[in-house]
């Protein structure tokens, strides 16, 4: 019994790290997209003059 239980455990743990890695990667992609969206909003706001830095030169 000890042999069968010890051989089935690595199979389960072998799947979980891969799933976890995909979830982590997914979160990182979402963060990148969010920050890119924020940056584009800031650029648009600066161009229209309603951003943090007002464009007074022209």
N, C-alpha and C positions, 0 to 999 in steps of 0.2 A: 504493500500500500504506500509506503513512503516514497518509493520510486515513481509511481504514477502521479502522485500529488506534486512531487518536485518537478516533474517534466511538464505538467500542464501549466504551472505558474509562469514560466518564462514566456509562454505563448501569449498569455493575457497581458503581461507587462510589456511585451514586445509591441503590441498594438497600441497601448495607451500612450507611450511617448510620441509616437507618430501623430496620433490624434491631437495630443497636447501641442505639438510643434505647429500643426496646421492652425490650431486655434490662436496661438501666439502670433503667427504670421498674419492671420486675418486681422487681428487687433492692430498690428503695426501698419498694415495697409490702410485701415480705416483712419488711423491717426494721421497718416501722411495726407490722405485725401482731405481730411478736415483742415489741416494746417494750410494746404494749398488753396482751399476754398476761402479761408480767412485772409490769406495774402492777396488773393484776387479781389476780394471785397475792399481791402485797404487801398490797393492800387486804384481801383475805380473811384473810391471816395477821394483820394488825393487828386485825381484828374478832374473831378467835378468840383473840387474845392470844399467838400464837406468833411474831409478826413481830419485826422489829428494834426497834420501839417498843412496849413493853408498855403495854397500856391498864389503868392501875391506878385510874382514876377511876370506872370503873363499867361 
